[in-house]
Amino acid sequence: MAKHSTREAAQLLGVSMATINRYVALKTIPVPPLTQVGGVTVRLWSDRAIAKARAILGGFADGRRTRHRKAKEPRRQSER
């Protein structure tokens, strides 16, 4: 089972590093535990954790929640 850094997880999810850090801070996606690697504390993302995050992020359109957007009125075709 491969372990990925947060930067690699962001690339695999198709979002920026800042976006994944924001989702982690807001607890929007499940967060892997902190791990000490060479004296540095990091989050190591498993393939399973990335799959869970992908399932949650799939509900967002353009990275934003869409529930507060107004419904667009259908376009009227002009009469010629």
ABEGO torsion letter per residue (X at the ends): XBBBBAAAAAAAAGBBAAAAAAAAAAGABBBBBBBBBGGBBBBBBBAAAAAAAAAAAAABBGGBBAAABBBBBBBBBBBX
